[in-house]
Amino acid sequence: MSSVAVEAERHENGEPPAPEENPDDQNIPEVVEPEDDDAEEQEMLKYGAKHVMMLIVPVSLCMILVIFTIRIITMYDQVSQPQVYLVYTPFNEQTKKTTGSPISDAVLNMLIVLGLVIVMTCVLVLLYKYRCYKIIEGWLFLSSLILLFMFTGLNLHEIVMRFNFAMDYITISLVVWNFGVMGIISVHWKGPLILQQGYLLIISAMMALVFIKYLPEWTLWFILGGIAVYDLFAVLCPKGPLRILVETAEERNEQIFPSLIYSSTVMWTVTMAEGEPVSSYNPLNSSSSSSAQGSPPTRPLPEMEQEPEEQGVKLGLGDFIFYSVLVGKAATADDWNTVMACFVAILIGLCLTLLILAIVKKALPALPISIFVGIIFYVCTRWCIKPMCDQMAISQVYV
């Protein structure tokens, strides 16, 4: 059919004439827009210096809190105070169940503690995999309850006795009650991000103090090394429990429980127009029902605005705990050179871990580099540098 006939037919049907084709347009190459660089920019921000500082600062604060507590509270002085150890470490001098060698006792205790950690981690992963969220929340709630109430009360009592403050038990009870309730609400329900982060650091510091107080000295060092090796397996091994936990959360598009993870980013929320903010996602109600096709809602839904999620780096509370355990154990030696060496070593290891994270861009264990560098710095400073400095001070040799 000729173009004239086609135009006549379009005129009879009342259709507008077809636009004229310009032969020159066929020779114009198609303009390809450049790819969106938002994803790349977000990745750069995620692993940038800003978020590195967002982890270094809280790690430093947690370690400083442990050091400060050990220095002012005599309860953590293992020399002057009677020793009471955890039931998970049966091989020690107090129970008279010993192999005769502190190293052998420490190895056996380490194996028992690591076995307990592995079993509890696997139980947590199984509960999460089969969506037993209520049991996990109850478990974490009970742990936070004990730390924020019982151990806060013990530490506050020791501070009152240490500085001879005039405070009765009723006032102490009210202070502990308000402090604990605010922490439970912030961590397990909702609250300002900075308040939640602060309580997570306090919980980590208290757990580190428990390990420092109730673990034998040699056992503690062997546990630090063993837990760092286990962290490698748990995160990097394809069948590692922590890797399975992270992959399961990513498959379900869920956030891991906030009482287990320290996040440097804002929480993801959805706000309703002219209303109060509501939670964007509740893992306890993950199953959603879909409406029937072809049946629109009888009334318009409220307009919702989603706040953008800031990309950032997350760190498990276990990393905070064992970082603080190493520095706190160094603080019990009453040598500030050793304390500062371990403090700097852990920050160096954390920076190296974040650097590797920026390269590989996948979940990595945060304990191995920092713990092993910290142990090396502790041994070198405590047994090499400190004796040399003492001898130089005695001989009045100044460098």
Buried (B, 14 or more C-beta within 10 A) or exposed (E): EEEEEEEEEEEEEEEEEEEEEEEEEEEEEEEEEEEEEEEEEEEEBBBBEEBBEBBBEBBBBBBBBBBEBBBEBEBBEBEEEEEEBBEBBBBBEEEEEBEEEBEEBBBBBBEBBBEEBBEEBEBBBEBBEEBBBEBBBEBBBEEBBBBBBEBBBBBBBBBBEEEEEEBEEEEBEEBBEEBBEBBBBBBBEBBEBEBBBBBBBBBBBBBBBBBBBBBBBBBBBBBBBBBBBBBBBBBBEEEBBBBBBBEBBEEBEBBBBBBBBBBBBEBBBEBEEEEEEEEBEEBEEEEEEEEEEEEEEEEEEEEEEEEEEBBBBBBBBBBBBBBBBBBBBBBBBEBEBBBBBBBEBBBBBBBEBBEEBBEEEEBBBBBBBBBBBBBEBBEBBBEEBBEEBEEEEEEEEEE
